[in-house]
Amino acid sequence: MKIEPVKEYAMNNFESKLLSFGESKAYAITKPVILKPQNDIVIATPSYSFYSAIGLVVSFATFIGSIIYCLIDTIICKVKKIERKKPIIVVIISFILFIIFLLFGNIRFLWWFMDIVLYLTNKCNMNCSYCYQGNNKKDRIMSFEIAKEYIDKICEQSKHNMIGFFGGEPLLNKKLLYEIVNYCNGKTNNSFSYSITTNGTLIDDEFVSFCKKNNIKVGVSIDGKKESHDKNRVAVNGESTFDKTLEGSKKCLKAKLNCMALPVVCTNNIEELSENVKYLIDLGFKEITCNFNYCDNWDDESISVLRNQYEILKVTYFNELKKNNPIKIYPIDTKMQFMINKNVSCVSNCNRDRTCIDSDGTLYPCIQFVGKREYQIGNVHDGEDRQRRIELIKIRNCSKTPCEECSINRLCAYGCGCIRFLTTGGITEVTPLVCETEKIYIDTANSLLGQINKESEFVKYLWLRGNKW
């Protein structure tokens, strides 16, 4: 395998024609557009700094505008011989606002949101072969004090917050999960959305009821059918975990929770990928994220199998859609999202908006870096080291790769710091494995858009209704 940039790419596109069914509207698909290489410039600062820059410009414009207004008002008063106090107060207020934004460029606007991931524990009751934390998981749990301190800080900076619960196996610290959610719900001036990633073995009726009440999105790590699941996902003692995971999944699906399946794609289960996804769909999952195991021993033959499996997945996706069962299969849906939305790229927000808090209170820019001290960006007590985050983004962005000459780099995850770290041990290089897999995902998504385009307007509507990005 080697990295081969794509010079031109015919991508299916959307036009501004609206499809209307009742009160719902969606955009129709039109002819392909030709993509050519372009520099996908990404500002090397966290996303909220962009909004602070807007605030700075707006406040400055307001300041200048108020001066002009005062001058015009003064002239009018003199010409018409009107006596009234000059609105100098407007100038003073706008000037103060401008100075605030000038001095505190890191202000987050109240409508901006924070995305944090809390490691409730590093402990786990399973011993998965592909776990990126390895066999040396620390026997450590997060305290409520650590979680509370960080939540209090982010609530001062942002009105809307997304909190993800992770581990280890987070349900080993279920009591803390309940405490955190209840505490957040008590903050009436802030809003929160919640999600959790779990292996599913500890899901019980109490947990399901709590998730239902608090609208917690549940991601269950289940690889598919029993024979596939038990190849890699076993208990600490080596026993099967499938039955318990299946039981937990069924509880979530029966309660109609916002639930997602999280299978991991490995060389020892790749030939069963399409069957496993179909099994999960039949089980009742509407969203399935196929997580690729970059640390496995992939070769040309296994990559060829991967491509064939995605061809089958494309057919499965399309058939479900025609049966009025809109589903989402990631990363296919992710690529279609970027094909439709020209204003975002696959890595435009990589390592910018998310903060992961380890159980000891150390901050990291993303999940894969947790525990790697060279990538830490602060701690709960002292706060985030924004300069360190920016430095890491600059290191990643400024690295030169052949991908810059590729016409589909906007759709590609070549710039993802986590993927680079998993495949190279650093954040500056891209491997051919990433190139090959991304082409498979992009080709599948593009072909699927083409198929949808050929169908009736109602089928297009069904797909778009199920993909409200």
C-alpha positions as CSV (number, residue, x, y, z in Angstrom):
1,M,0.0,0.0,0.0
2,K,1.1,3.6,-0.7
3,I,-0.5,7.0,-0.5
4,E,-1.8,8.0,-4.0
5,P,-3.5,11.4,-4.1
6,V,-6.6,11.6,-6.3
7,K,-6.2,14.3,-8.9
8,E,-9.9,14.7,-9.8
9,Y,-13.0,13.2,-8.3
10,A,-16.6,13.2,-9.6
11,M,-18.7,13.8,-6.5
12,N,-22.5,13.7,-6.3
13,N,-23.8,17.1,-5.2
14,F,-27.0,18.8,-3.9
15,E,-28.9,21.7,-5.6
16,S,-31.2,24.3,-4.0
17,K,-34.3,22.6,-5.2
18,L,-36.5,21.7,-2.3
19,L,-38.5,18.5,-1.8
20,S,-41.6,19.1,0.2
21,F,-43.7,16.4,1.9
22,G,-46.2,17.9,4.3
23,E,-44.3,20.3,6.6
24,S,-41.0,18.7,5.9
25,K,-38.5,20.0,3.3
26,A,-35.2,18.6,2.0
27,Y,-32.8,19.4,-0.8
28,A,-32.7,17.3,-3.9
29,I,-29.6,15.7,-5.4
30,T,-28.3,16.9,-8.8
31,K,-25.5,16.2,-11.2
32,P,-21.9,15.4,-10.0
33,V,-19.3,18.1,-9.6
34,I,-15.6,17.6,-10.2
35,L,-13.4,18.0,-7.2
36,K,-9.8,19.1,-7.7
37,P,-6.9,19.5,-5.2
38,Q,-7.2,22.4,-2.9
39,N,-5.6,23.5,0.3
40,D,-7.9,22.8,3.2
41,I,-6.8,25.7,5.3
42,V,-7.6,25.2,9.0
43,I,-7.1,28.0,11.6
44,A,-4.7,26.7,14.2
45,T,-6.7,27.8,17.2
46,P,-9.7,26.3,19.0
47,S,-13.0,27.0,17.2
48,Y,-14.4,29.3,19.9
49,S,-11.5,31.7,19.2
50,F,-13.1,32.2,15.8
51,Y,-16.3,33.4,17.5
52,S,-14.2,35.6,19.8
53,A,-12.6,37.2,16.7
54,I,-16.1,37.9,15.3
55,G,-17.0,39.5,18.6
56,L,-13.9,41.7,18.4
57,V,-14.8,42.8,14.8
58,V,-18.4,43.4,15.7
59,S,-17.6,45.4,18.9
60,F,-15.0,47.5,17.0
61,A,-17.5,48.2,14.2
62,T,-20.1,49.2,16.8
63,F,-17.5,51.5,18.4
64,I,-16.7,53.2,15.1
65,G,-20.4,53.3,14.2
66,S,-21.3,55.0,17.4
67,I,-18.7,57.7,16.8
68,I,-20.1,58.4,13.3
69,Y,-23.6,58.4,14.8
70,C,-22.5,61.0,17.4
71,L,-20.9,63.2,14.7
72,I,-23.9,63.1,12.5
73,D,-26.3,63.8,15.4
74,T,-24.1,66.8,16.4
75,I,-24.3,68.2,12.9
76,I,-28.0,67.8,12.7
77,C,-28.5,69.4,16.1
78,K,-26.5,72.4,15.0
79,V,-28.2,72.8,11.6
80,K,-31.7,72.5,13.1
81,K,-30.6,74.3,16.2
82,I,-31.9,71.5,18.4
83,E,-30.6,71.3,22.0
84,R,-30.2,67.9,23.5
85,K,-27.5,65.9,25.2
86,K,-25.1,64.2,22.8
87,P,-25.4,60.4,22.9
88,I,-21.8,60.1,24.2
89,I,-22.9,57.3,26.4
90,V,-23.2,55.1,23.3
91,V,-19.6,55.7,22.4
92,I,-18.5,54.9,26.0
93,I,-20.4,51.7,26.2
94,S,-19.3,50.5,22.7
95,F,-15.7,51.4,23.6
96,I,-15.8,49.4,26.8
97,L,-17.2,46.4,24.9
98,F,-14.4,46.7,22.3
99,I,-11.7,46.8,25.1
100,I,-13.2,43.7,26.7
101,F,-13.0,41.7,23.5
102,L,-9.5,43.1,22.8
103,L,-8.2,42.1,26.2
104,F,-10.0,38.8,26.6
105,G,-9.9,37.2,23.2
106,N,-10.8,33.8,24.7
107,I,-14.3,34.8,25.6
108,R,-16.8,32.1,24.7
109,F,-20.2,33.3,23.6
110,L,-23.2,32.1,25.6
111,W,-24.5,30.3,22.5
112,W,-21.3,28.3,22.1
113,F,-21.1,24.8,23.5
114,M,-18.5,22.8,25.3
115,D,-17.9,19.1,24.5
116,I,-16.3,17.2,27.4
117,V,-15.7,13.5,28.0
118,L,-15.4,12.3,31.6
119,Y,-13.5,9.1,32.4
120,L,-15.6,7.9,35.3
121,T,-13.1,5.1,35.8
122,N,-10.1,3.4,34.1
123,K,-11.2,0.0,35.4
124,C,-13.0,-2.5,33.1
125,N,-14.7,-5.8,33.5
126,M,-13.6,-7.0,30.1
127,N,-10.3,-7.7,28.3
128,C,-10.9,-6.9,24.6
129,S,-8.1,-7.8,22.3
130,Y,-8.1,-4.5,20.5
131,C,-8.4,-2.2,23.5
132,Y,-6.2,0.8,23.0
133,Q,-5.6,1.0,26.7
134,G,-4.0,-2.4,26.6
135,N,-3.8,-4.8,29.5
136,N,-2.4,-2.3,32.0
137,K,-5.6,-0.5,32.9
138,K,-5.3,1.5,36.1
139,D,-7.5,0.7,39.1
140,R,-8.7,4.3,39.4
141,I,-12.1,6.0,39.6
142,M,-13.0,9.7,39.2
143,S,-14.3,11.5,42.3
144,F,-17.4,13.7,42.3
145,E,-15.3,16.6,43.4
146,I,-13.2,16.5,40.2
147,A,-16.2,16.3,38.0
148,K,-18.0,19.0,39.9
149,E,-15.1,21.4,39.7
150,Y,-14.7,21.1,36.0
151,I,-18.4,21.3,35.3
152,D,-18.6,24.5,37.3
153,K,-15.8,26.0,35.2
154,I,-17.3,25.2,31.9
155,C,-20.7,26.5,33.0
156,E,-19.1,29.9,33.5
157,Q,-17.9,29.8,29.9
158,S,-20.7,28.2,28.0
159,K,-24.4,28.0,28.3
160,H,-24.8,24.7,26.3
161,N,-22.6,21.7,27.2
162,M,-22.3,18.2,25.9
163,I,-21.0,15.6,28.4
164,G,-19.9,12.1,27.4
165,F,-19.2,9.4,29.9
166,F,-16.3,7.0,29.1
167,G,-13.9,4.6,30.6
168,G,-12.7,1.8,31.2
169,E,-16.3,0.7,31.7
170,P,-18.1,3.8,33.0
171,L,-21.0,1.7,34.6
172,L,-18.5,0.4,37.1
173,N,-18.9,3.9,38.6
174,K,-22.6,4.1,38.0
175,K,-23.2,6.1,41.2
176,L,-21.0,8.9,40.0
177,L,-22.8,9.0,36.6
178,Y,-26.1,9.6,38.4
179,E,-24.6,12.2,40.7
180,I,-23.1,14.2,37.8
181,V,-26.3,14.2,35.7
182,N,-28.4,15.2,38.7
183,Y,-26.0,17.9,39.6
184,C,-26.0,19.3,36.1
185,N,-29.7,19.2,35.9
186,G,-29.8,21.5,38.9
187,K,-28.0,24.2,37.0
188,T,-31.0,26.0,35.6
189,N,-29.0,28.6,33.7
190,N,-27.2,25.9,31.6
191,S,-28.4,23.2,29.3
192,F,-26.8,19.8,28.9
193,S,-26.9,16.8,26.6
194,Y,-25.5,13.5,27.7
195,S,-24.0,10.3,26.1
196,I,-22.3,7.2,27.4
197,T,-20.1,4.5,25.8
198,T,-20.5,1.1,27.5
199,N,-19.8,-2.5,26.8
200,G,-23.4,-3.2,27.7
201,T,-22.8,-6.0,30.3
202,L,-23.8,-3.9,33.3
203,I,-27.0,-2.3,31.8
204,D,-29.9,-2.8,34.1
205,D,-33.5,-1.5,34.4
206,E,-32.5,1.3,36.7
207,F,-29.9,2.6,34.3
208,V,-32.3,2.3,31.3
209,S,-35.0,4.3,33.3
210,F,-32.4,6.9,34.2
211,C,-31.3,7.3,30.6
212,K,-34.9,7.6,29.4
213,K,-35.6,10.3,32.0
214,N,-32.5,12.3,31.2
215,N,-32.4,11.6,27.4
216,I,-28.9,10.1,27.6
217,K,-27.6,8.7,24.3
218,V,-26.2,5.2,24.8
219,G,-23.4,3.7,22.6
220,V,-23.1,-0.1,23.1
221,S,-19.9,-1.8,22.1
222,I,-21.3,-4.9,20.3
223,D,-19.4,-6.4,17.3
224,G,-22.4,-8.2,15.8
225,K,-23.3,-11.9,16.0
226,K,-22.1,-14.0,18.9
227,E,-19.3,-15.7,17.0
228,S,-17.9,-12.4,15.8
229,H,-18.4,-10.6,19.1
230,D,-16.6,-13.3,21.2
231,K,-13.5,-13.3,19.0
232,N,-12.3,-10.1,20.5
233,R,-14.7,-9.0,23.3
234,V,-14.2,-11.4,26.2
235,A,-14.4,-11.0,30.0
236,V,-11.3,-10.7,32.2
237,N,-11.4,-14.4,32.8
238,G,-11.7,-15.1,29.0
239,E,-15.4,-16.1,29.1
240,S,-18.0,-14.9,26.5
241,T,-19.6,-11.5,27.0
242,F,-22.1,-11.7,24.2
243,D,-25.2,-12.8,26.1
244,K,-24.9,-10.0,28.7
245,T,-24.1,-7.4,26.0
246,L,-27.1,-8.6,23.9
247,E,-29.4,-8.4,27.0
248,G,-28.3,-4.9,27.8
249,S,-28.7,-3.8,24.1
250,K,-32.3,-5.2,24.0
251,K,-33.2,-3.4,27.2
252,C,-32.1,-0.1,25.6
253,L,-33.8,-0.8,22.3
254,K,-37.0,-1.9,24.0
255,A,-37.1,1.3,26.0
256,K,-36.6,3.2,22.7
257,L,-33.5,5.0,24.0
258,N,-31.4,7.0,21.6
259,C,-29.1,4.0,21.1
260,M,-26.1,3.3,18.8
261,A,-24.1,0.1,18.1
262,L,-20.3,0.4,18.1
263,P,-18.8,-2.6,16.3
264,V,-15.0,-2.7,15.8
265,V,-13.7,-3.9,12.5
266,C,-10.7,-6.2,12.7
267,T,-8.9,-8.5,10.3
268,N,-10.4,-11.6,12.1
269,N,-14.0,-10.4,11.6
270,I,-13.8,-8.3,8.4
271,E,-15.4,-11.0,6.3
272,E,-18.4,-10.9,8.5
273,L,-18.8,-7.1,8.6
274,S,-21.8,-6.8,6.4
275,E,-23.6,-9.7,8.1
276,N,-22.8,-8.2,11.5
277,V,-24.2,-4.8,10.5
278,K,-27.4,-6.4,9.1
279,Y,-27.7,-8.4,12.4
280,L,-27.5,-5.2,14.4
281,I,-30.1,-3.5,12.1
282,D,-32.5,-6.4,12.5
283,L,-31.9,-6.2,16.2
284,G,-33.3,-2.7,16.1
285,F,-30.3,-0.3,16.0
286,K,-30.9,2.8,13.8
287,E,-27.3,4.0,14.1
288,I,-24.2,1.9,13.7
289,T,-20.6,3.2,13.9
290,C,-18.1,0.8,12.4
291,N,-14.9,1.6,14.2
292,F,-11.8,0.6,12.2
293,N,-9.0,-1.1,14.2
294,Y,-6.0,0.7,12.9
295,C,-3.6,-1.2,15.2
296,D,-4.4,-4.5,13.5
297,N,-2.2,-6.2,10.9
298,W,-3.9,-5.1,7.7
299,D,-2.5,-6.0,4.2
300,D,-3.6,-5.7,0.6
301,E,-5.8,-8.8,0.8
302,S,-7.7,-7.7,4.0
303,I,-8.2,-4.2,2.6
304,S,-9.7,-5.8,-0.6
305,V,-12.1,-7.7,1.6
306,L,-12.9,-4.4,3.4
307,R,-13.8,-2.8,0.1
308,N,-16.0,-5.7,-0.9
309,Q,-17.8,-5.6,2.5
310,Y,-18.6,-1.9,2.0
311,E,-20.0,-2.6,-1.4
312,I,-22.4,-5.0,0.4
313,L,-23.1,-2.5,3.1
314,K,-24.1,0.0,0.4
315,V,-26.7,-2.4,-0.8
316,T,-27.9,-3.0,2.7
317,Y,-28.2,0.7,3.5
318,F,-30.1,1.3,0.2
319,N,-32.5,-1.6,0.8
320,E,-33.3,-0.5,4.3
321,L,-34.1,3.0,3.0
322,K,-36.5,1.7,0.4
323,K,-38.2,-0.3,3.1
324,N,-38.9,3.0,4.9
325,N,-36.2,2.3,7.5
326,P,-33.7,5.2,7.3
327,I,-30.6,4.1,9.1
328,K,-27.1,5.6,9.7
329,I,-23.9,3.7,9.1
330,Y,-20.8,5.6,10.0
331,P,-18.4,6.4,8.5
332,I,-20.5,6.3,5.3
333,D,-23.0,8.9,6.7
334,T,-20.1,11.0,7.9
335,K,-18.7,11.2,4.3
336,M,-22.1,12.0,2.8
337,Q,-22.5,14.8,5.4
338,F,-19.2,16.4,4.2
339,M,-20.2,15.9,0.6
340,I,-23.4,17.8,1.2
341,N,-22.0,20.5,3.5
342,K,-19.3,22.3,1.7
343,N,-18.5,24.5,4.7
344,V,-17.0,21.8,6.8
345,S,-14.2,19.3,6.4
346,C,-13.5,15.9,8.0
347,V,-10.9,17.4,10.3
348,S,-11.9,21.0,10.6
349,N,-12.6,20.7,14.3
350,C,-10.1,17.9,15.1
351,N,-8.7,18.4,18.7
352,R,-10.4,21.8,18.9
353,D,-13.7,21.6,20.7
354,R,-13.4,18.4,22.8
355,T,-11.7,18.0,26.2
356,C,-11.3,14.6,27.8
357,I,-10.9,14.5,31.6
358,D,-9.1,11.5,32.9
359,S,-10.2,10.0,36.2
360,D,-7.3,11.9,38.0
361,G,-8.4,15.2,36.6
362,T,-5.8,15.6,33.8
363,L,-7.1,17.2,30.6
364,Y,-6.4,15.8,27.1
365,P,-7.6,17.0,23.6
366,C,-9.1,13.7,22.6
367,I,-9.9,10.1,23.7
368,Q,-6.9,8.4,22.2
369,F,-4.4,10.7,24.0
370,V,-5.8,10.0,27.5
371,G,-2.9,8.8,29.7
372,K,-0.2,10.0,27.3
373,R,1.3,12.8,29.4
374,E,3.1,14.4,26.4
375,Y,-0.4,15.3,25.1
376,Q,-1.9,16.6,28.3
377,I,-3.3,20.2,28.1
378,G,-3.8,21.0,31.7
379,N,-5.7,19.7,34.7
380,V,-9.1,20.4,36.4
381,H,-7.6,22.5,39.2
382,D,-5.4,24.8,37.1
383,G,-7.6,24.8,34.0
384,E,-6.9,24.2,30.3
385,D,-3.5,25.2,28.9
386,R,-4.9,26.7,25.7
387,Q,-1.5,27.5,24.3
388,R,-0.5,23.9,24.6
389,R,-3.7,22.8,22.7
390,I,-2.9,25.3,20.0
391,E,0.7,24.1,19.8
392,L,-0.5,20.5,19.2
393,I,-2.9,21.7,16.5
394,K,-0.1,23.6,14.8
395,I,2.2,20.6,14.9
396,R,-0.4,18.5,13.2
397,N,-1.5,21.1,10.7
398,C,1.9,22.2,9.7
399,S,3.2,18.7,8.8
400,K,3.6,18.2,5.0
401,T,1.9,15.1,3.5
402,P,1.1,14.0,0.0
403,C,-2.6,14.4,1.0
404,E,-2.4,18.1,0.4
405,E,-2.3,17.3,-3.4
406,C,-5.5,15.2,-3.2
407,S,-8.8,16.4,-4.5
408,I,-10.8,14.6,-1.8
409,N,-8.7,15.7,1.2
410,R,-11.7,17.8,2.5
411,L,-13.7,14.6,2.9
412,C,-10.8,12.6,4.3
413,A,-9.7,12.0,7.9
414,Y,-6.0,12.2,7.0
415,G,-5.6,15.1,9.4
416,C,-7.1,13.4,12.4
417,G,-4.7,13.5,15.3
418,C,-6.1,10.3,16.9
419,I,-5.8,8.3,13.7
420,R,-2.2,9.5,13.2
421,F,-1.3,8.6,16.7
422,L,-2.8,5.1,16.4
423,T,-1.0,4.4,13.1
424,T,2.4,6.2,13.6
425,G,2.7,6.9,17.3
426,G,2.8,10.7,16.5
427,I,0.6,13.4,15.0
428,T,2.6,14.5,12.0
429,E,2.6,11.6,9.6
430,V,-0.1,9.8,7.5
431,T,0.1,6.1,6.6
432,P,-1.1,4.4,3.4
433,L,-3.6,2.4,5.5
434,V,-5.5,5.6,6.3
435,C,-5.4,6.6,2.6
436,E,-6.8,3.2,1.5
437,T,-9.6,3.0,4.0
438,E,-10.7,6.6,3.5
439,K,-11.0,6.1,-0.3
440,I,-13.2,3.1,0.4
441,Y,-15.5,5.1,2.7
442,I,-15.7,8.1,0.3
443,D,-16.3,5.9,-2.8
444,T,-19.1,4.1,-1.0
445,A,-20.7,7.3,0.2
446,N,-20.5,8.9,-3.3
447,S,-21.9,5.8,-5.0
448,L,-24.7,5.7,-2.5
449,L,-25.6,9.3,-3.1
450,G,-25.7,8.5,-6.8
451,Q,-28.1,5.6,-6.1
452,I,-30.4,7.8,-4.0
453,N,-30.4,10.4,-6.8
454,K,-31.9,7.9,-9.2
455,E,-34.8,7.0,-6.9
456,S,-38.1,8.7,-6.4
457,E,-38.3,12.0,-4.6
458,F,-40.0,10.3,-1.7
459,V,-36.9,8.0,-1.2
460,K,-34.7,11.0,-1.3
461,Y,-36.9,12.7,1.3
462,L,-36.8,9.6,3.6
463,W,-33.0,9.6,3.5
464,L,-32.7,13.3,4.2
465,R,-35.3,13.1,7.0
466,G,-33.2,10.5,8.7
467,N,-30.1,12.6,8.3
468,K,-30.8,15.9,9.9
469,W,-27.2,17.1,10.4
